[in-house]
Structure formats: structure tokens, C-alpha cells
């Protein structure tokens, strides 16, 4: 079932205001615990840690890609004013 434009706008707002901060907290908590594992690896550990941060920073959008598609555009269901 496809979501309407208004439903996608509301859901995208919920994702940005609720889900995204929770994801950031969880990802930061995981990486703060995992950071101790990278200390013994020297410079490679820092590069590996950076790569994991980049992956975590991009990975959250894939499940919500369909929600955010077209949200910034004009409402396609609205009648055009003439």
C-alpha cells in the first residue's frame, strides 16, 4: 500500500525527530564500547573506526528512502491554482 503525500511528510518528520536521535544514541554507544578494541590496532584502528562511522552515518537512510522520496516537492494530490 502506497503512502499518501501527507502521510509521508508526517512519517518523515517522526523519523527525523524521534528515530534519528535514537539511532545516533545507539550508534554512539556501540562505537564508544567498540573504541577500546581499536586502540591496539594503531593507525589501522583509527581508519577502521572512521569507516564504521561513515557506514553507520549512511546506513540509516536506506530503510527510509521511500519515505523521504519527493517530500520536498509540491503536493502532487493538491489541485493546481489558476
LINLIN-V185381 format. One record per residue. N is the residue number from 1. SS is DSSP state (a for helix, b for strand, c for the rest). OMEGA is omega in degrees with one decimal (NA if undefined). Layout:
n->(N | N)
ss->(SS | SS)
omega->(OMEGA | OMEGA)
This chain:
n->(1 | 2 | 3 | 4 | 5 | 6 | 7 | 8 | 9 | 10 | 11 | 12 | 13 | 14 | 15 | 16 | 17 | 18 | 19 | 20 | 21 | 22 | 23 | 24 | 25 | 26 | 27 | 28 | 29 | 30 | 31 | 32 | 33 | 34 | 35 | 36 | 37 | 38 | 39 | 40 | 41 | 42 | 43 | 44 | 45 | 46 | 47 | 48 | 49 | 50 | 51 | 52 | 53 | 54 | 55 | 56 | 57 | 58 | 59 | 60 | 61 | 62 | 63 | 64 | 65 | 66 | 67 | 68 | 69 | 70 | 71 | 72 | 73 | 74 | 75 | 76 | 77 | 78 | 79 | 80 | 81 | 82)
ss->(c | c | c | c | a | a | a | a | a | a | a | a | a | a | a | a | a | a | a | a | a | a | a | a | a | a | a | a | a | a | a | a | a | a | a | a | a | a | a | a | a | c | a | a | a | a | a | a | a | a | a | a | a | a | a | a | a | a | a | a | a | a | a | c | a | a | a | a | c | c | c | c | c | c | c | c | c | c | c | c | c | c)
omega->(-179.4 | 178.4 | 176.1 | -179.0 | -179.7 | 179.0 | 177.4 | 177.6 | 179.3 | 179.7 | 177.8 | 176.2 | 176.9 | 179.6 | -177.2 | -175.9 | -177.1 | -173.4 | -176.7 | 176.6 | 176.5 | 178.4 | 179.3 | 179.7 | -179.2 | -179.9 | 178.6 | 177.9 | 178.6 | -178.1 | 177.2 | 175.4 | -177.1 | -178.2 | 178.9 | 179.2 | -175.3 | -176.8 | -176.3 | -176.5 | 177.8 | -177.5 | 178.6 | 177.5 | 178.3 | 177.9 | 179.0 | 179.0 | 176.8 | 179.7 | 178.4 | 176.7 | 179.1 | 179.1 | 178.5 | 179.6 | -178.5 | -171.6 | -176.0 | -173.6 | -174.8 | 176.7 | -175.3 | -176.4 | -178.5 | 178.4 | -175.0 | -178.2 | 175.1 | -177.7 | -179.7 | -179.2 | 175.8 | -179.6 | -178.9 | -178.4 | -178.5 | 178.3 | -180.0 | 177.8 | -179.7 | NA)
